[in-house]
Amino acid sequence: MLLIRSTLFNIAFYGNTIVRLIMMIRVILFGTSIQNLAQAKKWASTSNTMLEKIAGTKVEFEGLENLPEGGFIVAAQHQSFWDTFALMPYLDSPVFIYKKELNKIPLFGSCLQKTNMIAVDRSARGKAMAGVLKGARREVTKNGRQLFIFPEGTRRPVGAPLEYKFGVGRIYQDVNVPIVPVALVSGLYWPRHSFLRQPGKFKAKILPPIEPGLSIEDVMDRLVAETEVASDQLLLDAVNDNPNLPIPEEVQKRLDVIRSKQDD
């Protein structure tokens, strides 16, 4: 049953992605950036719905009331492809940082450019961050958008120690807006490098915003500490609420650490 449901979901998910990209040709050619972004948010919303209805994976977004108005930074853990789109429907005007090479992908690259996402030329090395800061000031500070960023830079296993890079601190200090931490356990249900989608129920937790004005070191310390505490609790809740959920060895080790701390 797991294999069948996962297969059906993957067919529906990627089929929906392709169909919506084709449907967006008209918007890309003749529409506005707002219309283009609205279509992207609809794709994200339908993807969440299909995950629940087909794969049997229900997600509860906890702490939506913590999202401020106007421009701010969303700093989320990154464990799964799911993380890249799941929160889009709940943000007014999300903006992402992406590799400039993605512009070469037919339709998809055009969508990124049409929605004024922030392209990064990684070959520029030291100049890359300057480009990110310029784009963030334009889209977040000036246009009041919500910058969605993964401070770890790449997907990490569930339960792994957080390795947040200082780039998010530099952006926070430069654009002078709140930063909202987001804790996840999505990798248990949509694992890295896996075809399977595990059924069950889990939470994604949006934490209270960290207001602007802190030093890079202080905001990084708070960001990591607060996210780690929330992530550990989400992990415990996921395991307790889903007794049939497969638990990888590294996740079990983290669970043992969390439980030992609670017993002390």
N, C-alpha and C positions, 0 to 999 in steps of 0.2 A: 504493500500500500504506500509506503514512504517513497519508493522509487517511482511509482505511478503518479502520485501527486506532485512530486518534484519535477518529473518530466512534463506534466501538463502545465505546471506553473511556468517553467522555463520557456516552453513554447509560447504561452500566452504573453509572458513578459517581453520577450524579444520581438515577438510578432507585433505587439502593441507599440513597441518602440519604433520599429520600422514604419508601420502604418502612420503613426503620428508625425514622424519626420517627413514622410511624403506629403501628408496633409498640410504641413507647415511651409511647403514651397511657396504657396501664394502669400503667406504672411511674411516670409523672408523677403520676397521680391517687392511686395506692395504694402505690407503692414508696418506698424510702428514697433519700437522696442518693447513697449508696454504690452501690446498684443502678443508679441513673440514670447515674452516672459509668462504671460497668462497661459499660453498653450503648454509651456514647459511645466508649470505648476499643476495643470490638469493631468499631464502624463505622470507626474510624481504621485498625485492623489489616486489615480486609477491603479498604479503599481502597488500602493499600499493596500488597496481594496482587494486586488487579485491575490496578494500574499496571504491575506486572511481567508478569503473565500475558497481559494484553490489549494494552497499549501497548508492551511490550517494554522497559520502563525499570526496571532493577534498581538498588536502593539498598543500599549497605553502610553501616551505622552504626558508625563507628570511635570507640573511646574510651568505650564504655558503662560500663566499669569506673571511670570518673572521676565517675560520678554518686554523690554522698554519700547517706547515709541521712537520713531526717527532712526537715525543712524547709530549702529553699534556693531560690535564684533561677536560672532558666535564661534567659540573655540571648543570643538568636539573631539572626543576620542574617535579613532578610526580603526575598525575591526572588520568591516564588510563593505561591499559595494552598496548595500542598502543605505549606509550612512550618507552617501553622496546626494541622495534625493529625498529622503524620508521627511525631513523637516521643511522642505520647500513650501508646501501648501500653507504653513503657519507663519511664514515670513512675508512681509508686505512687498519687499523688492530685493530678494537675495542676490548677491553677487559673489562669484567664485574667482579664485586665482587658478589659472591653468597654464599648461605648457603650450608655448606658441605653436609647436609642431601639430597640435590638434586642429589648427585652422585648416590643415590640408585634407582633413576627412570630409568627404562630400556631405552636404546638408548639415551635419553635426557642427562642423567648423563654422559654417555660415550662421547657425543659430547662436553660437557663442559670441560671434562678433556683433550680431544684430542686437543682442541683449546687453552689450557693453560690459562683458566680463573682462577681467584683468589678465591679459596675456603676459607671460614671462618668458624671456629669451634666456634659457639656462646657459647657453654658450657665452653669454655676456659676463658670466661670473660675478665679479664685484658690482657691476652695474645693474644686475638683476634686481637686487633689493631696492635700489633707487627707483627702478621702474614700478615695483610693487607699491612703494610708498606714494609715488606720484598718482598711481591709479586709485589707491585707497583714499587719498585726500580728495580726489575728484568724485568718486562714487559714494563714499561714506560721509565725509565731512560736508561736502558741498551739496550732494544730491540726496543725502539722508537714507542711503541704502544700508542693508545688513550684510556685512562681509562674513561669509562662511569659510572657516579655515580649520585645517587639521594640523595642530601644532606638532604632531609626531612626523608629519610629512609623508608617511606611508602606512599601510595597514599593519596592525600589530596583533599578535595572538591575544585572546581573552585571558585576563589575569596577569599578563606581562607587566613589569614595572613601567610606569609612564616615562617616556623619554621626550619631553616637550622641548622643542628647539626655541632658541631665544628670538627667532624672527617674529613670533607672535607678540612678544614683549615690545619689540621695536615698533611694530605697527601700532600697537595700543598706545604707546607713548607719543607717536607722531601724529595720529589722527585725533587723539584726545577725546575718545568716546568710551562708554562703558563696554566691558567685555563680559560675555555670558558663557560660563562653562556648561558643557553638556556631557553627561556620563552615559555610557552605553554598555550593553552586553550582547549586541547584535551578532557578534561572531559565533555565538553558540547556535544560532538559528540559520544564519546565512554564512557558513564558514568560508574562509579563504580557500581558494583552489579546490572547491568542492561543488559537485553538481546537485547535491542534496539540500533540501530546505526543511529544517526540522520544525514539526508542528509544536504548538504550545503558546504560552502567553508570557510576554516580558515587557519591561518598562524601559523607556528612555527618559532620563531625568534632566530637566532644564533647571539649573541652579540660579540663585539670586545673582544679579549682575555685580561685577566688581567695578566700582565707579572710577573715572579717570583721575589722574593725579599721582599715582604711585610710581616709584622707580621701577625699572625693568626687573631688577632682582626681586623686589617685593611682590610685584604682580605675578611673576613666574612662580614664586613660592606659594602664594595663595591659590593660584590656578591649579597647580599640581596637587596640592594638599586637599583642596576641597573636592576636586574631581575624583581623586583616589578614594576618599572616604565614601562618596556617593556610589562609585563604581563597585566597591566591595559589597555594599549593602544590596545593590541591584543583583549582583552575582549570587548572593545568598538567597535572595527572594526568588530568583529564577530557578535555582536548584530545588528549593523547598516547594515551590508551586508546580514544578514539572518533574515528578519523580522518575519518569521514563526518559528524560533528556540524557543523551550520551554526554559523558564528561571526559574530555581529554585529560591525559596525565598531568600536563602543566597547569590546567585549571584546577584539578584536584589538589595539587600542591598549594596553590594560592588559597583555596578554600580551607585547607588545614591551617595555614598561617592566620587567616581571618578568624577562624573559630578559636584558635589558641589565644589570640589577643582578647577576644570577648570573654574567655574563661578566666583571664588574669584579673 
